[in-house]
Amino acid sequence: MSAKTIRVAMIGLGGVCAQVHYPGFSRIPGVDIVGICDPDASLREIRSREWRVEASFGDVDELLLEIKPNAVVIATPNCTHKSLILKAFASGSHVLCEKPLGMNLQETKEILEVVQKTQLRHMTAFTYRFVPAMNYIRHLVRTGALGEIRHERFHRLQDWGERAIGWLQYYLQAGSGELRHGHSPN
């Protein structure tokens, strides 16, 4: 391993990590995926075997202490983001976290206050910002090809069919996530 290798750990090994984060990071020269973490032991075993990552943990504190990654990817239910981000910062790790960072504006402000006191980097996983179609729209706007923009409205439609989509359906775990226009249970 060279001195320029970035040691990345993945926290939360479900669909978005398997379909987006692992494939992306595994293709970057100079990045070494050094550890994985998820409370689901069977999922950890599957990912460890698939991804050939030996260091597998059910506890984030153990992962951070034993692996000491340069950076972590957080792809867990939204309700866990703040605590995991703060633990990663406390351990000296840079963070790429799925959106939203906090369950509400106050939590997100608290995360911002902490990161501003560090020399660490943080990025929210807005993965569509790198999609070629999005870059083309950005180009059209920046070059003035669309004229003066006076109003915009974008919708992202996703069809999950009749199947349940897990924790994303529940306000207490997703916060503003998939239930943006839903109501708080309170």
PyRosetta script that sets phi, psi and omega in degrees:
from pyrosetta import init, pose_from_sequence

init()
pose = pose_from_sequence("MSAKTIRVAMIGLGGVCAQVHYPGFSRIPGVDIVGICDPDASLREIRSREWRVEASFGDVDELLLEIKPNAVVIATPNCTHKSLILKAFASGSHVLCEKPLGMNLQETKEILEVVQKTQLRHMTAFTYRFVPAMNYIRHLVRTGALGEIRHERFHRLQDWGERAIGWLQYYLQAGSGELRHGHSPN")
pose.set_psi(1, 130.7)
pose.set_omega(1, -179.4)
pose.set_phi(2, -80.8)
pose.set_psi(2, 166.8)
pose.set_omega(2, 179.6)
pose.set_phi(3, -66.2)
pose.set_psi(3, -20.2)
pose.set_omega(3, -178.5)
pose.set_phi(4, -92.1)
pose.set_psi(4, 1.6)
pose.set_omega(4, 179.6)
pose.set_phi(5, -68.0)
pose.set_psi(5, 134.1)
pose.set_omega(5, 176.2)
pose.set_phi(6, -99.2)
pose.set_psi(6, 122.5)
pose.set_omega(6, -177.4)
pose.set_phi(7, -92.8)
pose.set_psi(7, 113.3)
pose.set_omega(7, -174.9)
pose.set_phi(8, -113.3)
pose.set_psi(8, 137.4)
pose.set_omega(8, 172.9)
pose.set_phi(9, -114.9)
pose.set_psi(9, 145.9)
pose.set_omega(9, -179.6)
pose.set_phi(10, -110.6)
pose.set_psi(10, 126.2)
pose.set_omega(10, -179.6)
pose.set_phi(11, -115.5)
pose.set_psi(11, 116.8)
pose.set_omega(11, -174.6)
pose.set_phi(12, 94.3)
pose.set_psi(12, 106.6)
pose.set_omega(12, -168.5)
pose.set_phi(13, -110.3)
pose.set_psi(13, 20.6)
pose.set_omega(13, -178.0)
pose.set_phi(14, -75.9)
pose.set_psi(14, -155.2)
pose.set_omega(14, -171.8)
pose.set_phi(15, -56.4)
pose.set_psi(15, -49.8)
pose.set_omega(15, -176.1)
pose.set_phi(16, -66.7)
pose.set_psi(16, -34.7)
pose.set_omega(16, 177.4)
pose.set_phi(17, -68.2)
pose.set_psi(17, -44.3)
pose.set_omega(17, -178.0)
pose.set_phi(18, -69.9)
pose.set_psi(18, -33.4)
pose.set_omega(18, -175.2)
pose.set_phi(19, -94.9)
pose.set_psi(19, -22.0)
pose.set_omega(19, -175.5)
pose.set_phi(20, -122.4)
pose.set_psi(20, -60.9)
pose.set_omega(20, -170.0)
pose.set_phi(21, -70.4)
pose.set_psi(21, -51.1)
pose.set_omega(21, -179.9)
pose.set_phi(22, -60.3)
pose.set_psi(22, -50.3)
pose.set_omega(22, 179.8)
pose.set_phi(23, -58.3)
pose.set_psi(23, -39.0)
pose.set_omega(23, -179.7)
pose.set_phi(24, -66.7)
pose.set_psi(24, -53.8)
pose.set_omega(24, -177.9)
pose.set_phi(25, -65.5)
pose.set_psi(25, -33.8)
pose.set_omega(25, -177.5)
pose.set_phi(26, -68.6)
pose.set_psi(26, -16.6)
pose.set_omega(26, -179.5)
pose.set_phi(27, -97.0)
pose.set_psi(27, -2.8)
pose.set_omega(27, -176.5)
pose.set_phi(28, -89.8)
pose.set_psi(28, 119.2)
pose.set_omega(28, 176.0)
pose.set_phi(29, -60.7)
pose.set_psi(29, 137.8)
pose.set_omega(29, 179.3)
pose.set_phi(30, 88.4)
pose.set_psi(30, 2.5)
pose.set_omega(30, 176.0)
pose.set_phi(31, -111.0)
pose.set_psi(31, 131.5)
pose.set_omega(31, 177.8)
pose.set_phi(32, -122.2)
pose.set_psi(32, 118.2)
pose.set_omega(32, 177.0)
pose.set_phi(33, -80.2)
pose.set_psi(33, 109.0)
pose.set_omega(33, -169.3)
pose.set_phi(34, -102.3)
pose.set_psi(34, -11.0)
pose.set_omega(34, -179.3)
pose.set_phi(35, -167.2)
pose.set_psi(35, 154.2)
pose.set_omega(35, 176.9)
pose.set_phi(36, -132.0)
pose.set_psi(36, 153.6)
pose.set_omega(36, -177.1)
pose.set_phi(37, -147.0)
pose.set_psi(37, 132.2)
pose.set_omega(37, 175.8)
pose.set_phi(38, -163.8)
pose.set_psi(38, 144.0)
pose.set_omega(38, 178.8)
pose.set_phi(39, -69.9)
pose.set_psi(39, -17.9)
pose.set_omega(39, -178.2)
pose.set_phi(40, -85.5)
pose.set_psi(40, 105.5)
pose.set_omega(40, -175.9)
pose.set_phi(41, -61.2)
pose.set_psi(41, -38.8)
pose.set_omega(41, -179.1)
pose.set_phi(42, -68.9)
pose.set_psi(42, -37.8)
pose.set_omega(42, 177.1)
pose.set_phi(43, -66.5)
pose.set_psi(43, -41.2)
pose.set_omega(43, 176.6)
pose.set_phi(44, -58.2)
pose.set_psi(44, -43.8)
pose.set_omega(44, -178.7)
pose.set_phi(45, -62.9)
pose.set_psi(45, -43.5)
pose.set_omega(45, 179.3)
pose.set_phi(46, -62.3)
pose.set_psi(46, -50.6)
pose.set_omega(46, -178.3)
pose.set_phi(47, -64.5)
pose.set_psi(47, -40.5)
pose.set_omega(47, 179.2)
pose.set_phi(48, -58.3)
pose.set_psi(48, -43.2)
pose.set_omega(48, -180.0)
pose.set_phi(49, -70.5)
pose.set_psi(49, -49.0)
pose.set_omega(49, -178.9)
pose.set_phi(50, -60.3)
pose.set_psi(50, -44.4)
pose.set_omega(50, -172.0)
pose.set_phi(51, -95.1)
pose.set_psi(51, -4.4)
pose.set_omega(51, -179.4)
pose.set_phi(52, 56.6)
pose.set_psi(52, 46.4)
pose.set_omega(52, 176.3)
pose.set_phi(53, -112.5)
pose.set_psi(53, 112.0)
pose.set_omega(53, -175.5)
pose.set_phi(54, -75.2)
pose.set_psi(54, -37.2)
pose.set_omega(54, -176.1)
pose.set_phi(55, -78.1)
pose.set_psi(55, 105.3)
pose.set_omega(55, -174.1)
pose.set_phi(56, -127.9)
pose.set_psi(56, 130.3)
pose.set_omega(56, -173.8)
pose.set_phi(57, -134.0)
pose.set_psi(57, 148.2)
pose.set_omega(57, 172.9)
pose.set_phi(58, -97.8)
pose.set_psi(58, -11.1)
pose.set_omega(58, -175.9)
pose.set_phi(59, -124.3)
pose.set_psi(59, 125.5)
pose.set_omega(59, -178.3)
pose.set_phi(60, -62.4)
pose.set_psi(60, -41.1)
pose.set_omega(60, -178.9)
pose.set_phi(61, -59.9)
pose.set_psi(61, -41.2)
pose.set_omega(61, 177.9)
pose.set_phi(62, -64.3)
pose.set_psi(62, -44.4)
pose.set_omega(62, 178.8)
pose.set_phi(63, -56.5)
pose.set_psi(63, -51.3)
pose.set_omega(63, -176.6)
pose.set_phi(64, -64.6)
pose.set_psi(64, -38.7)
pose.set_omega(64, -179.4)
pose.set_phi(65, -71.1)
pose.set_psi(65, -46.1)
pose.set_omega(65, -174.5)
pose.set_phi(66, -81.2)
pose.set_psi(66, -38.3)
pose.set_omega(66, -174.9)
pose.set_phi(67, -89.4)
pose.set_psi(67, -35.0)
pose.set_omega(67, -176.6)
pose.set_phi(68, 50.1)
pose.set_psi(68, 59.3)
pose.set_omega(68, -178.2)
pose.set_phi(69, -69.8)
pose.set_psi(69, 154.3)
pose.set_omega(69, 173.1)
pose.set_phi(70, -72.0)
pose.set_psi(70, -33.1)
pose.set_omega(70, -176.7)
pose.set_phi(71, -147.9)
pose.set_psi(71, 154.5)
pose.set_omega(71, 175.2)
pose.set_phi(72, -127.3)
pose.set_psi(72, 150.3)
pose.set_omega(72, 170.4)
pose.set_phi(73, -106.2)
pose.set_psi(73, 127.7)
pose.set_omega(73, 178.9)
pose.set_phi(74, -111.5)
pose.set_psi(74, 112.5)
pose.set_omega(74, -178.1)
pose.set_phi(75, -131.7)
pose.set_psi(75, 60.6)
pose.set_omega(75, -175.0)
pose.set_phi(76, -118.2)
pose.set_psi(76, 174.0)
pose.set_omega(76, 174.0)
pose.set_phi(77, -54.7)
pose.set_psi(77, 143.5)
pose.set_omega(77, -174.9)
pose.set_phi(78, -52.5)
pose.set_psi(78, -35.9)
pose.set_omega(78, -176.5)
pose.set_phi(79, -65.3)
pose.set_psi(79, -13.3)
pose.set_omega(79, 179.6)
pose.set_phi(80, -100.2)
pose.set_psi(80, -9.6)
pose.set_omega(80, -172.3)
pose.set_phi(81, -56.8)
pose.set_psi(81, -51.3)
pose.set_omega(81, -175.2)
pose.set_phi(82, -58.0)
pose.set_psi(82, -50.4)
pose.set_omega(82, -176.5)
pose.set_phi(83, -63.9)
pose.set_psi(83, -38.4)
pose.set_omega(83, 179.5)
pose.set_phi(84, -69.6)
pose.set_psi(84, -40.6)
pose.set_omega(84, 176.9)
pose.set_phi(85, -60.1)
pose.set_psi(85, -47.0)
pose.set_omega(85, -178.0)
pose.set_phi(86, -64.6)
pose.set_psi(86, -38.1)
pose.set_omega(86, 176.3)
pose.set_phi(87, -64.8)
pose.set_psi(87, -42.4)
pose.set_omega(87, 179.5)
pose.set_phi(88, -62.5)
pose.set_psi(88, -45.5)
pose.set_omega(88, 177.9)
pose.set_phi(89, -60.9)
pose.set_psi(89, -43.7)
pose.set_omega(89, -179.4)
pose.set_phi(90, -61.2)
pose.set_psi(90, -29.3)
pose.set_omega(90, 179.7)
pose.set_phi(91, -86.2)
pose.set_psi(91, -5.6)
pose.set_omega(91, -179.7)
pose.set_phi(92, 90.4)
pose.set_psi(92, 15.1)
pose.set_omega(92, -178.6)
pose.set_phi(93, -94.6)
pose.set_psi(93, 140.4)
pose.set_omega(93, 169.0)
pose.set_phi(94, -71.5)
pose.set_psi(94, 161.2)
pose.set_omega(94, -172.6)
pose.set_phi(95, -135.1)
pose.set_psi(95, 133.0)
pose.set_omega(95, 163.3)
pose.set_phi(96, -115.5)
pose.set_psi(96, 115.8)
pose.set_omega(96, -175.8)
pose.set_phi(97, -121.7)
pose.set_psi(97, 138.9)
pose.set_omega(97, 173.7)
pose.set_phi(98, -60.2)
pose.set_psi(98, 158.1)
pose.set_omega(98, 178.8)
pose.set_phi(99, -86.8)
pose.set_psi(99, 153.2)
pose.set_omega(99, -10.3)
pose.set_phi(100, -79.1)
pose.set_psi(100, 157.8)
pose.set_omega(100, -179.7)
pose.set_phi(101, -66.2)
pose.set_psi(101, -48.8)
pose.set_omega(101, -179.5)
pose.set_phi(102, -119.4)
pose.set_psi(102, 167.8)
pose.set_omega(102, 180.0)
pose.set_phi(103, -74.9)
pose.set_psi(103, -16.8)
pose.set_omega(103, 179.3)
pose.set_phi(104, -157.7)
pose.set_psi(104, 178.1)
pose.set_omega(104, -177.4)
pose.set_phi(105, -61.3)
pose.set_psi(105, -41.4)
pose.set_omega(105, -178.6)
pose.set_phi(106, -61.1)
pose.set_psi(106, -46.6)
pose.set_omega(106, 177.7)
pose.set_phi(107, -60.5)
pose.set_psi(107, -40.7)
pose.set_omega(107, -178.9)
pose.set_phi(108, -65.9)
pose.set_psi(108, -39.4)
pose.set_omega(108, 176.1)
pose.set_phi(109, -63.5)
pose.set_psi(109, -39.4)
pose.set_omega(109, 178.7)
pose.set_phi(110, -63.0)
pose.set_psi(110, -40.5)
pose.set_omega(110, 177.6)
pose.set_phi(111, -63.3)
pose.set_psi(111, -45.3)
pose.set_omega(111, 179.2)
pose.set_phi(112, -59.1)
pose.set_psi(112, -44.6)
pose.set_omega(112, 179.4)
pose.set_phi(113, -59.3)
pose.set_psi(113, -40.6)
pose.set_omega(113, 179.7)
pose.set_phi(114, -66.9)
pose.set_psi(114, -48.5)
pose.set_omega(114, -176.6)
pose.set_phi(115, -65.6)
pose.set_psi(115, -31.9)
pose.set_omega(115, 179.6)
pose.set_phi(116, -67.4)
pose.set_psi(116, -17.9)
pose.set_omega(116, 178.3)
pose.set_phi(117, -90.3)
pose.set_psi(117, -0.2)
pose.set_omega(117, -178.7)
pose.set_phi(118, -114.2)
pose.set_psi(118, 175.2)
pose.set_omega(118, 172.0)
pose.set_phi(119, -101.5)
pose.set_psi(119, 16.9)
pose.set_omega(119, -174.0)
pose.set_phi(120, -90.0)
pose.set_psi(120, 156.7)
pose.set_omega(120, 177.9)
pose.set_phi(121, -98.7)
pose.set_psi(121, 146.8)
pose.set_omega(121, 176.0)
pose.set_phi(122, -138.9)
pose.set_psi(122, 137.8)
pose.set_omega(122, 176.9)
pose.set_phi(123, -137.7)
pose.set_psi(123, 136.2)
pose.set_omega(123, 174.0)
pose.set_phi(124, -87.5)
pose.set_psi(124, 139.2)
pose.set_omega(124, -174.5)
pose.set_phi(125, -80.5)
pose.set_psi(125, 72.9)
pose.set_omega(125, 171.1)
pose.set_phi(126, -88.6)
pose.set_psi(126, 78.0)
pose.set_omega(126, -170.8)
pose.set_phi(127, -64.2)
pose.set_psi(127, -24.3)
pose.set_omega(127, -179.1)
pose.set_phi(128, -71.6)
pose.set_psi(128, -13.9)
pose.set_omega(128, 180.0)
pose.set_phi(129, -63.5)
pose.set_psi(129, -20.2)
pose.set_omega(129, -178.7)
pose.set_phi(130, -100.2)
pose.set_psi(130, 0.3)
pose.set_omega(130, 179.3)
pose.set_phi(131, -70.2)
pose.set_psi(131, 133.9)
pose.set_omega(131, -177.6)
pose.set_phi(132, -52.0)
pose.set_psi(132, -39.9)
pose.set_omega(132, 179.8)
pose.set_phi(133, -62.5)
pose.set_psi(133, -38.4)
pose.set_omega(133, 178.5)
pose.set_phi(134, -67.2)
pose.set_psi(134, -40.5)
pose.set_omega(134, 178.0)
pose.set_phi(135, -64.8)
pose.set_psi(135, -35.1)
pose.set_omega(135, 178.0)
pose.set_phi(136, -66.9)
pose.set_psi(136, -42.6)
pose.set_omega(136, 176.6)
pose.set_phi(137, -60.4)
pose.set_psi(137, -44.4)
pose.set_omega(137, 177.6)
pose.set_phi(138, -57.2)
pose.set_psi(138, -44.4)
pose.set_omega(138, 178.7)
pose.set_phi(139, -60.2)
pose.set_psi(139, -45.5)
pose.set_omega(139, -179.9)
pose.set_phi(140, -61.0)
pose.set_psi(140, -40.9)
pose.set_omega(140, 179.3)
pose.set_phi(141, -67.6)
pose.set_psi(141, -49.5)
pose.set_omega(141, -176.9)
pose.set_phi(142, -63.2)
pose.set_psi(142, -35.1)
pose.set_omega(142, -178.6)
pose.set_phi(143, -84.6)
pose.set_psi(143, -7.6)
pose.set_omega(143, -179.5)
pose.set_phi(144, 81.6)
pose.set_psi(144, 8.2)
pose.set_omega(144, -177.8)
pose.set_phi(145, -60.7)
pose.set_psi(145, -24.2)
pose.set_omega(145, -179.8)
pose.set_phi(146, -96.0)
pose.set_psi(146, 3.0)
pose.set_omega(146, -176.8)
pose.set_phi(147, 78.6)
pose.set_psi(147, -163.8)
pose.set_omega(147, 179.4)
pose.set_phi(148, -77.5)
pose.set_psi(148, 122.0)
pose.set_omega(148, 179.4)
pose.set_phi(149, -81.4)
pose.set_psi(149, 120.1)
pose.set_omega(149, 179.6)
pose.set_phi(150, -108.3)
pose.set_psi(150, -22.0)
pose.set_omega(150, -179.7)
pose.set_phi(151, -160.1)
pose.set_psi(151, 146.1)
pose.set_omega(151, 176.0)
pose.set_phi(152, -143.9)
pose.set_psi(152, 151.7)
pose.set_omega(152, 172.4)
pose.set_phi(153, -151.3)
pose.set_psi(153, 127.5)
pose.set_omega(153, 179.4)
pose.set_phi(154, -122.9)
pose.set_psi(154, 145.8)
pose.set_omega(154, 175.5)
pose.set_phi(155, -131.4)
pose.set_psi(155, 138.4)
pose.set_omega(155, 173.8)
pose.set_phi(156, -113.7)
pose.set_psi(156, 114.0)
pose.set_omega(156, -177.9)
pose.set_phi(157, -102.6)
pose.set_psi(157, 137.5)
pose.set_omega(157, -179.8)
pose.set_phi(158, -138.7)
pose.set_psi(158, 129.6)
pose.set_omega(158, -178.5)
pose.set_phi(159, -107.0)
pose.set_psi(159, 112.6)
pose.set_omega(159, 178.5)
pose.set_phi(160, -96.8)
pose.set_psi(160, 4.4)
pose.set_omega(160, -179.6)
pose.set_phi(161, 65.6)
pose.set_psi(161, -145.7)
pose.set_omega(161, -177.3)
pose.set_phi(162, -93.6)
pose.set_psi(162, -3.0)
pose.set_omega(162, -175.2)
pose.set_phi(163, -81.9)
pose.set_psi(163, 151.3)
pose.set_omega(163, 177.2)
pose.set_phi(164, -72.0)
pose.set_psi(164, 147.7)
pose.set_omega(164, 179.6)
pose.set_phi(165, -112.6)
pose.set_psi(165, 24.9)
pose.set_omega(165, 171.9)
pose.set_phi(166, 70.1)
pose.set_psi(166, -144.1)
pose.set_omega(166, -173.0)
pose.set_phi(167, -59.4)
pose.set_psi(167, -22.1)
pose.set_omega(167, -179.5)
pose.set_phi(168, -61.8)
pose.set_psi(168, -18.3)
pose.set_omega(168, -178.3)
pose.set_phi(169, -85.0)
pose.set_psi(169, -9.3)
pose.set_omega(169, -170.3)
pose.set_phi(170, -114.1)
pose.set_psi(170, 123.3)
pose.set_omega(170, -175.4)
pose.set_phi(171, -54.5)
pose.set_psi(171, -43.2)
pose.set_omega(171, -175.9)
pose.set_phi(172, -65.6)
pose.set_psi(172, -22.7)
pose.set_omega(172, 177.1)
pose.set_phi(173, -101.1)
pose.set_psi(173, -32.9)
pose.set_omega(173, -174.6)
pose.set_phi(174, -97.7)
pose.set_psi(174, -19.9)
pose.set_omega(174, -175.9)
pose.set_phi(175, 59.2)
pose.set_psi(175, -127.9)
pose.set_omega(175, -178.4)
pose.set_phi(176, -79.6)
pose.set_psi(176, -4.1)
pose.set_omega(176, -178.1)
pose.set_phi(177, -41.4)
pose.set_psi(177, -111.8)
pose.set_omega(177, -177.4)
pose.set_phi(178, -71.2)
pose.set_psi(178, -13.6)
pose.set_omega(178, -177.9)
pose.set_phi(179, -104.4)
pose.set_psi(179, 36.1)
pose.set_omega(179, -177.7)
pose.set_phi(180, -45.6)
pose.set_psi(180, -43.4)
pose.set_omega(180, -175.9)
pose.set_phi(181, -102.7)
pose.set_psi(181, 10.2)
pose.set_omega(181, 179.3)
pose.set_phi(182, -81.7)
pose.set_psi(182, -176.4)
pose.set_omega(182, -178.5)
pose.set_phi(183, -113.5)
pose.set_psi(183, 146.4)
pose.set_omega(183, 175.1)
pose.set_phi(184, -66.4)
pose.set_psi(184, 144.8)
pose.set_omega(184, 179.0)
pose.set_phi(185, -70.8)
pose.set_psi(185, -8.0)
pose.set_omega(185, -178.1)
pose.set_phi(186, -80.0)
pose.dump_pdb("model.pdb")
